[in-house]
C-alpha cells in the first residue's frame, strides 16, 4: 500500500503526504492512544479549570502528530512539527501553577530552539540538493553526488538531528521530560512520552535511513547518543522519588534504547534489518507501555493529588485492577519474556552481538572496536537491569508496602471506588495489548516490522527465534542485575531511616540539574549579557562615527543665498507689511513685530497641516471618490455620444 497526496501552493512549497505501512502503523497507534486517554480524560480532568481549552489543543496536537508521520518531505514535517509543539505546550501549562508555567517555559524553549536549528538544517539541505522529499534523498550522502559539499551536508544533518533529538528527549536535550511530565495531566503525559517523542525519533529515522544510509560515521554519532541517553535516563529514574518523574526519566532511557538500535543499523550496513526492526518495534512498544503506565499513574494522582513515593506508598494494596494493569506495564518495559518489551530489546541486543561477531571475524573496525562493542553490550544490559530495578521499586512501593502512617493506610484500603467503569476499561484495554504482542510475536510484532521495512530501506523481516536460550540469556542477565540493584542500591542506599521507618530518600544532587546548572545560566544569563554588551558597543561606535562625520567631513555649511526661514513670497509679503507699519509708526513697547517671521511661521503651519491631511485616510478616500466621480461622468458622456 502506497498512496501519495500533494497539496500544491500551500505555505509556498506545498504540503506532501504519503501513506505506507510504517506511516499507517503509527497513525493507528496514535489514534488508539488518543482514544484510550480520551476515555480517562473526563474523570481525570473533572476538577481542572479550562477543560475546553485542554480538549481543543489535545485534538489539534493529534492532527499535527498525524501530519508529521504522514509527511514525505522535510518541509511538511517541519510545519506540522511546530504546530504540534505549540499546541502541546498547553498540556504542560494546563493548571497554570508556578511550577507548571516554569516547566512549560522549559518545554517551549527547547521546542523553539530545536525547531529553529532544524529549520537552519533544512535550509542548508535545500540549498545543496534543491529538494526536501525523502525519496529523492535516499542514499544521498554515499552517492558521491555532493562530494564537494559533504561537510555542509553533514552540518545540515547535525542541525536537523538537534531539532529532532530535542523532541525525542535525547541527551543533552532531555531536560524537558523530567520537568514537564510531573506537572502535565497524566493522559497528556502518556501522549507526550508515548507519542510526541516518537515524532522526533521519526525524523532521526528519516535522516539515518535516507540521507546518511550506509554512512558509518553517522551511525557512530547516533550510537553514542543512544548509549548515553539510555544509561543516563535509567540512572535518573532509579534515583527519582516522584512517580511521574520516574516514568519520565524512564522515557529518556527507552528513547536511548531506540537510538541505540538506529545507530546499530548504521554500522551493520546490508545486515541492518534486524537493528531497524528492533528500533521500530521498541518505538511501538514504548508508546503502548507508557500509555498503560502513565494512565495508571493518573489514577493514583486523581485520587490522592500526590506523586511523592512516600506519600502514595501503599495506595494500591487492595486495588486489584490497578495493580494488575501497572504490573503488566512494568513487566513490559522491564523486558520480561512473554511481554512486548522483551521482543524489541532482544532484537536490539542481537544487533549489538551480531556487529561484535563481525568485528571478531575480521571486519575492519571503525570508531568502535571489538572491546568497545562488548562494553556497549554491558551498558545495554545494565540499563535493562536499572529498568527492572526502578519498576520493581515503584510496584512494591505502591502495591506491596504499607504506608508509614497506619491511619493513611487505613484510608487507602477503605477506598474502593477509585475509578469509574470507563477509566477502568481504558486501562484494561490498553494493558491487554502488551502480553498479546509479547506472546505472539510471529503474528503481531514481526508483521509490524515487516510492513515498516520499505520505509526504512530494510529487507523483508521474518523474525528470529525469540525464546531460545541464546536470546533468553540476555534478558535474564538484565533481570538478575535488576534484582541485585534493587536489593542493594534501592533498599540500602536510596532509603533512609526516619522515625523508626524506612522511607525513600532523594539522593540525587540538586546541583546536577542540567537546566539550572547549564542551560538557564547560559541562555538566560551569560549569553544575553554578552550579546547585550556587544550590541551596546556597536551602537555607541556607530553613533560616535556619525557624530565625528557630521562635525568634520559632512558638517553643515550655510549657503549664501539660503533664507533663514520662510520662502520668497512670505519674505516679500513680510517686508511690505513691515514697511506699512513703519510709515504708520505703529510701535510696541517691547519692540517691533517682524511680519517676515510671522508669515514664515504661518507657512510652516500650513505645510504641517497639509502634510497631515494628505497622509490621512479621509483625504485618500476623498480623492478616490473624486476620481471615481470623474470616471462615472466620463463613462456617461462616452455612452451619450
C-alpha positions in Angstrom: 0.0 0.0 0.0 1.5 3.3 -1.1 -0.7 6.4 -1.6 0.7 9.9 -2.3 -1.2 13.1 -1.6 0.1 16.5 -2.7 -1.5 19.9 -1.8 0.2 22.5 -4.1 0.9 26.1 -3.3 0.2 25.8 0.4 2.9 27.5 2.5 4.9 28.2 -0.6 6.4 24.7 -1.4 3.2 22.8 -0.9 2.3 20.0 1.5 3.3 16.4 0.6 1.9 13.3 2.3 2.3 9.6 1.8 0.5 6.6 3.3 2.5 3.4 3.5 3.0 0.5 6.0 5.1 2.3 8.6 3.2 5.6 8.5 -0.2 3.8 8.7 1.0 1.7 11.6 2.0 4.8 13.6 -1.2 6.7 12.7 -3.2 3.7 14.0 -1.2 3.6 17.3 -1.6 7.4 17.7 -5.4 7.1 17.2 -5.5 4.2 19.7 -3.6 6.2 22.3 -5.8 9.3 21.8 -9.0 7.2 22.2 -7.8 5.5 25.3 -6.6 8.7 27.0 -9.9 10.2 25.8 -11.8 7.6 27.9 -9.8 8.6 31.0 -9.9 12.3 30.4 -13.5 13.1 31.7 -12.8 11.6 35.2 -9.2 12.8 35.4 -10.0 16.3 34.3 -13.2 16.7 36.4 -11.6 19.1 38.9 -9.5 21.1 36.4 -10.3 24.5 35.1 -10.2 25.4 31.3 -11.2 21.9 30.2 -12.4 23.1 26.8 -9.0 24.6 26.1 -7.4 21.3 27.1 -9.6 19.2 24.8 -9.2 21.6 21.9 -5.5 21.6 21.9 -5.4 17.8 22.5 -7.1 17.2 19.2 -5.0 19.9 17.4 -2.0 18.1 18.7 -3.4 14.8 17.4 -3.9 16.2 13.9 -0.4 17.8 13.9 1.2 14.5 15.1 -0.5 12.5 12.3 0.6 15.2 9.9 4.2 14.6 11.0 4.0 10.8 10.5 2.3 11.1 7.1 4.7 13.7 5.7 7.0 12.8 2.9 9.3 15.8 2.8 11.1 17.8 5.5 9.1 21.0 4.8 5.8 19.3 5.6 7.4 17.6 8.6 8.7 20.9 9.9 5.3 22.7 9.6 3.3 20.0 11.5 6.2 19.5 13.9 6.0 23.2 15.0 2.2 23.1 15.2 2.4 20.1 17.4 5.0 21.7 19.7 3.0 24.9 20.2 -0.3 23.1 20.7 1.1 20.6 23.2 2.5 23.5 25.3 -1.0 23.9 26.7 -0.8 20.4 28.2 2.2 21.3 30.4 0.8 24.7 31.4 -2.7 23.5 31.9 -3.2 24.1 35.6 -1.2 27.4 35.4 0.6 26.9 38.7 4.1 28.5 39.1 6.0 25.2 38.6 3.8 24.3 35.7 4.5 27.5 33.9 8.2 27.2 34.5 8.2 23.6 33.1 6.1 24.8 30.2 8.6 27.6 29.5 11.4 25.0 29.5 9.4 22.8 27.2 8.7 25.6 24.8 12.2 26.9 24.9 13.6 23.5 23.9 10.9 23.1 21.2 11.5 26.6 19.7 15.3 26.5 19.8 15.3 22.9 18.4 12.9 24.0 15.7 15.0 26.9 14.7 18.1 24.8 14.5 16.2 22.2 12.5 15.0 24.9 10.1 18.5 26.0 9.6 19.5 22.5 8.6 16.5 22.3 6.2 17.6 25.5 4.5 21.1 24.1 4.1 19.9 20.8 2.8 17.6 22.6 0.3 20.4 24.9 -0.9 22.6 21.8 -1.6 20.1 19.4 -3.2 17.2 21.6 -4.4 14.7 19.1 -2.9 13.4 18.1 0.5 11.4 15.0 -0.5 12.5 11.8 1.4 12.5 9.6 -1.7 14.8 11.9 -3.6 17.3 12.0 -0.7 17.7 8.2 -0.2 21.4 7.3 -0.2 22.3 10.9 -0.8 25.5 11.2 1.2 27.1 7.9 0.0 26.1 8.5 -3.6 29.1 10.7 -4.3 27.0 13.3 -6.0 27.8 16.0 -3.5 31.4 15.2 -2.6 32.4 18.9 -2.7 29.7 19.8 -0.3 29.9 16.8 2.1 30.9 18.9 5.1 27.9 21.2 4.5 25.7 18.2 4.2 26.9 16.8 7.5 26.3 20.2 9.1 22.8 20.2 7.8 22.3 16.7 9.2 23.6 17.7 12.6 21.3 20.7 12.8 18.3 18.6 11.9 19.5 15.9 14.4 19.5 18.6 17.2 15.9 19.6 16.3 14.5 16.1 16.2 16.6 15.0 19.2 15.2 17.8 21.3 11.7 16.5 20.7 12.7 12.9 21.2 14.3 13.7 24.6 17.8 12.6 23.6 20.7 13.7 25.8 21.6 16.5 26.4 18.2 18.0 25.3 16.2 15.6 27.5 15.7 18.3 30.3 12.1 19.0 29.4 10.8 15.5 30.1 11.5 15.3 33.8 10.1 18.8 34.2 7.0 18.6 32.0 5.6 15.1 32.9 5.1 15.7 36.7 3.0 18.9 36.1 1.1 17.9 33.0 -2.2 15.9 33.3 -1.5 12.2 33.3 -3.4 11.5 30.0 -1.3 14.2 28.3 1.9 12.8 29.9 1.0 9.4 28.2 0.8 11.2 24.9 3.9 13.3 25.4 6.0 10.4 26.4 4.5 7.7 24.2 3.8 9.6 21.0 5.3 13.1 20.7 8.8 11.8 21.5 8.3 9.4 18.6 7.9 12.2 16.1 11.5 13.2 17.0 12.6 9.6 16.5 10.7 9.6 13.2 12.9 12.5 12.0 16.1 10.7 13.2 15.0 7.6 11.4 14.5 9.5 8.1 17.9 11.1 8.4 19.5 7.7 9.1 17.6 5.6 6.6 17.6 8.1 3.8 20.2 10.8 3.7 23.0 9.1 5.7 22.1 5.5 4.8 25.4 3.4 4.7 27.5 6.2 6.3 29.1 4.6 9.4 30.2 8.0 10.8 26.5 8.9 11.2 25.8 5.5 12.8 28.6 6.2 15.3 27.1 9.5 16.3 23.6 8.0 16.8 25.0 5.1 18.7 27.0 7.3 21.1 24.0 9.5 21.6 21.8 6.4 22.2 24.1 4.7 24.7 24.5 7.9 26.8 20.7 8.6 26.8 19.9 5.0 27.6 22.1 4.8 30.6 21.6 8.3 32.0 17.8 8.1 31.8 17.8 4.8 33.6 20.0 6.2 36.4 17.8 9.3 36.8 14.7 7.1 37.0 16.4 4.9 39.7 17.1 7.9 41.9 13.7 9.6 41.5 11.2 9.6 44.3 8.3 11.1 42.2 6.1 8.6 40.4 5.6 10.6 37.1 9.2 11.9 37.1 10.4 8.3 37.4 8.3 7.4 34.3 9.5 10.5 32.5 13.2 9.6 33.1 12.3 6.1 32.1 11.1 7.5 28.8 14.5 9.2 28.3 16.2 5.8 28.8 13.8 3.9 26.4 14.5 6.6 23.7 18.1 5.7 24.3 17.4 2.1 23.6 15.7 3.0 20.3 18.6 5.3 19.2 21.0 2.5 20.1 19.1 0.3 17.6 19.2 3.1 15.0 22.9 3.6 15.5 23.5 -0.1 15.0 21.6 -0.1 11.8 24.1 2.5 10.5 27.0 0.2 11.4 25.6 -3.1 10.2 25.3 -2.0 6.5 23.5 -4.6 4.5 22.8 -6.6 7.6 20.9 -3.7 9.2 17.4 -5.2 9.0 17.4 -6.7 12.5 18.5 -3.4 14.1 15.9 -1.5 12.1 13.2 -4.0 13.2 14.3 -3.7 16.9 14.2 0.2 16.7 10.7 0.3 15.1 9.3 -2.3 17.4 10.7 -0.6 20.5 9.1 2.6 19.3 5.8 0.8 19.1 6.3 -1.0 22.4 7.3 2.1 24.3 4.3 4.0 23.1 1.9 1.3 24.2 3.7 0.6 27.5 3.8 4.3 28.5 0.1 4.6 27.7 -0.5 2.0 30.4 1.9 3.3 33.0 1.0 7.0 32.8 -2.7 6.3 32.9 -2.1 4.1 35.9 -0.2 6.9 37.5 -3.1 9.2 36.6 -5.5 7.0 38.6 -3.2 7.4 41.6 -2.9 11.1 41.2 -6.6 11.8 40.7 -7.3 10.0 44.0 -4.5 11.4 46.1 -3.3 14.6 44.2 0.2 13.5 45.2 3.1 11.9 43.4 5.8 11.5 46.1 6.5 7.8 46.7 6.4 8.2 50.5 3.0 9.9 50.3 1.4 7.4 47.8 3.0 4.3 49.4 0.6 1.5 49.9 -2.3 3.1 47.9 -2.8 0.2 45.6 -2.6 -2.7 48.0 -6.3 -3.5 47.8 -6.9 -2.3 44.2 -6.5 -5.4 42.1 -7.4 -3.9 38.7 -4.9 -1.1 39.0 -2.3 -3.5 40.4 -2.7 -5.9 37.5 -2.5 -3.2 34.9 0.5 -1.5 36.4 2.3 -4.9 36.7 1.7 -5.6 33.0 3.2 -2.3 32.1 6.1 -2.8 34.4 6.8 -6.3 33.1 6.6 -4.9 29.5 9.1 -2.1 30.0 11.3 -4.4 32.0 11.9 -6.7 29.1 10.4 -9.7 30.8 9.9 -12.7 28.4 6.3 -13.1 27.4 5.7 -9.3 27.2 6.2 -7.0 24.3 9.3 -5.1 25.5 11.3 -8.3 25.6 10.8 -8.8 21.8 12.2 -5.4 20.7 15.0 -5.3 23.3 16.1 -8.8 22.2 16.4 -7.6 18.6 18.5 -4.5 19.5 20.7 -6.7 21.7 21.1 -9.2 18.9 22.2 -6.4 16.6 25.0 -5.4 19.0 26.1 -9.1 19.4 26.0 -9.5 15.6 28.2 -6.5 14.9 30.6 -7.6 17.6 30.9 -11.0 15.9 31.5 -9.3 12.6 34.5 -7.5 14.2 35.8 -10.8 15.7 35.6 -12.3 12.2 37.9 -9.7 10.7 35.7 -6.7 9.8 37.9 -3.6 9.8 37.0 -1.7 12.9 35.8 1.8 12.5 35.3 4.0 15.5 34.2 1.1 17.7 36.5 -1.8 18.3 35.5 -5.2 19.5 36.2 -4.3 23.1 34.2 -1.1 22.8 31.2 -3.0 21.4 31.4 -5.5 24.3 31.3 -2.5 26.7 28.3 -1.2 24.9 26.6 -4.5 25.3 27.2 -4.5 29.0 25.9 -0.9 29.3 22.8 -2.1 27.4 22.3 -5.0 29.9 23.0 -2.8 32.9 20.5 -0.2 31.7 18.0 -3.0 31.3 18.8 -4.0 34.9 18.2 -0.4 36.1 14.8 -0.6 34.3 13.8 -3.7 36.2 15.1 -2.2 39.5 13.1 1.1 39.3 9.9 -0.5 38.1 10.2 -3.0 41.0 10.7 0.0 43.3 7.5 1.6 42.0 5.4 -1.6 42.1 6.5 -2.6 45.6 6.1 0.9 46.9 2.6 1.4 45.6 1.1 -2.1 45.7 3.0 -4.2 48.3 4.4 -2.0 51.1 2.2 -0.2 53.7 2.2 3.5 54.3 4.3 4.6 57.2 1.2 6.2 58.7 -1.4 3.5 59.7 -4.3 5.9 59.5 -3.3 6.9 56.0 -3.1 3.2 55.0 -6.5 2.5 56.5 -8.0 5.3 54.3 -6.3 3.9 51.3 -7.5 0.4 51.9 -11.1 1.6 52.5 -11.2 3.5 49.2 -13.0 1.1 46.9 -14.4 3.4 44.2 -11.1 4.8 42.9 -12.0 5.0 39.2 -15.2 4.7 37.1 -16.0 1.9 34.6 -14.9 4.0 31.6 -11.5 4.7 33.1 -11.1 1.0 34.1 -12.0 0.0 30.5 -9.3 2.3 29.1 -6.7 0.8 31.4 -7.7 -2.8 30.8 -7.9 -2.5 27.0 -4.5 -0.8 26.9 -2.9 -3.4 29.1 -4.2 -6.4 27.3 -2.3 -5.5 24.2 1.1 -5.9 25.8 1.1 -9.6 26.6 -0.7 -10.4 23.3 2.2 -8.8 21.4 4.7 -10.5 23.6 3.3 -14.0 23.4 2.5 -13.9 19.7 5.4 -12.0 18.1 5.2 -14.0 14.9 1.6 -12.9 14.3 2.0 -9.3 15.5 5.4 -7.9 16.1 7.1 -9.5 13.1 4.3 -8.2 10.8 4.7 -4.6 12.2 8.4 -4.7 11.5 8.0 -6.2 8.1 5.5 -3.6 6.8 7.9 -0.9 8.1 10.9 -2.1 6.1 10.1 -0.4 2.7 10.0 3.0 4.5 13.3 2.2 6.3 15.1 0.7 3.4 15.5 -2.7 5.0 14.9 -6.2 3.7 11.9 -8.4 4.3 11.8 -9.3 8.1 10.8 -12.8 9.1 11.8 -12.5 12.8 14.1 -14.6 14.9 13.8 -17.4 17.5 13.0 -15.1 20.4 12.6 -17.8 23.1 15.8 -19.8 22.5 18.3 -20.0 25.4 20.7 -17.7 23.5 18.2 -14.9 23.3 16.6 -15.5 26.7 20.1 -15.3 28.3 20.4 -11.5 27.7 17.0 -10.8 29.1 17.7 -13.0 32.2 21.0 -11.2 32.8 19.2 -7.9 32.9 16.6 -9.3 35.2 19.1 -10.7 37.7 21.0 -7.4 37.6 17.8 -5.6 38.3 17.1 -7.8 41.4 20.6 -7.2 42.7 20.4 -3.4 42.0 17.0 -3.2 43.8 18.1 -5.1 46.9 21.5 -3.4 47.2 21.1 0.1 45.7 17.4 0.9 46.3 16.8 -0.8 49.7 20.2 0.1 51.2 21.4 3.3 49.6 18.2 5.0 48.3 16.2 4.6 51.5 16.8 6.1 55.0 15.6 5.6 58.5 13.0 8.1 59.7 11.0 7.7 62.9 11.7 4.0 63.0 10.6 3.5 59.4 12.5 3.1 56.2 11.4 5.8 53.7 12.5 6.7 50.1 15.3 9.3 50.0 16.1 11.7 47.2 19.8 11.1 46.9 20.3 12.8 43.5 22.4 16.0 44.0 20.3 19.1 43.4 23.2 20.9 41.7 23.3 18.2 38.9 20.2 19.6 37.3 21.4 20.5 33.8 18.7 23.1 33.3 19.7 25.1 36.4 23.4 24.2 36.2 24.0 24.9 32.5 21.1 26.0 30.3 19.4 28.8 32.3 22.6 30.5 33.4 24.0 30.4 29.9 20.8 31.0 27.8 19.1 33.4 30.2 22.2 34.9 31.9 25.5 34.8 30.2 24.5 35.0 26.5 22.0 37.9 26.9 24.7 39.8 28.9 27.5 39.2 26.5 25.4 40.0 23.4 23.9 43.0 25.2 27.4 44.4 25.9 28.5 43.7 22.4 25.4 45.3 20.9 25.8 48.4 23.1 29.4 48.7 22.0 28.4 48.5 18.3 25.6 51.0 18.9 27.9 53.5 20.6 30.5 53.0 17.9 28.1 53.8 15.1 26.8 56.9 16.9 30.3 58.1 17.5 31.3 57.7 13.9 28.2 59.5 12.8 28.9 62.4 15.1 32.5 62.7 14.0 31.5 62.7 10.3 28.8 65.3 10.9 31.4 67.6 12.6 34.1 67.1 10.0 33.5 65.9 6.5 29.7 66.3 6.5 29.4 69.4 8.7 26.8 71.9 7.7 27.8 75.0 5.8 25.5 77.9 5.2 24.5 78.6 1.6 24.9 82.3 0.7 21.5 82.6 -0.8 19.8 80.4 1.8 16.9 82.1 3.7 16.8 81.6 7.4 13.1 80.9 7.3 10.1 81.0 5.0 10.0 81.4 1.2 10.4 84.2 -1.2 6.6 85.0 -1.0 6.5 85.2 2.8 9.6 87.3 2.9 8.3 89.9 0.3 4.9 90.0 2.0 6.5 90.5 5.4 8.7 93.3 4.1 5.7 95.0 2.6 3.7 94.8 5.9 6.7 95.9 7.9 7.1 99.0 5.6 3.4 99.9 6.0 3.7 99.6 9.8 6.8 101.8 9.8 5.0 104.5 7.9 2.1 104.4 10.4 4.6 104.4 13.2 2.9 101.6 15.0 5.4 100.6 17.6 5.0 98.2 20.5 6.7 98.9 23.8 8.6 95.6 23.6 9.8 96.1 20.1 8.6 96.0 16.5 6.8 93.0 15.1 8.7 91.4 12.2 6.0 90.1 9.8 8.5 88.2 7.7 8.8 85.8 10.7 5.0 85.8 11.3 4.3 84.9 7.7 7.1 82.3 7.7 5.5 80.6 10.8 2.1 80.6 9.1 3.7 79.0 6.1 5.3 76.2 8.2 1.9 75.6 10.0 0.2 75.4 6.6 2.7 72.8 5.4 2.3 70.7 8.5 -1.5 70.8 8.3 -1.3 69.9 4.6 1.1 67.0 5.3 -1.3 65.6 7.9 -4.3 66.0 5.6 -2.6 64.4 2.6 -1.4 61.4 4.7 -4.8 60.9 6.3 -7.2 58.1 5.2 -10.0 60.6 4.8 -8.1 62.6 2.3 -7.2 59.4 0.4 -10.9 58.3 0.4 -11.9 61.8 -0.8 -9.5 61.7 -3.7 -10.7 58.2 -4.5 -14.3 59.4 -4.6 -13.5 62.3 -6.8 -11.6 60.1 -9.2 -14.5 57.6 -9.2 -16.9 60.5 -9.8 -14.9 61.7 -12.8 -14.7 58.2 -14.1 -18.5 57.8 -13.9 -19.1 61.2 -15.6 -16.6 60.2 -18.4 -18.4 56.8 -18.9 -21.8 58.6 -19.1 -20.6 61.2 -21.6 -18.9 58.5 -23.6 -22.1 56.4 -23.8 -24.1 59.5 -24.6 -22.0 60.3 -27.7 
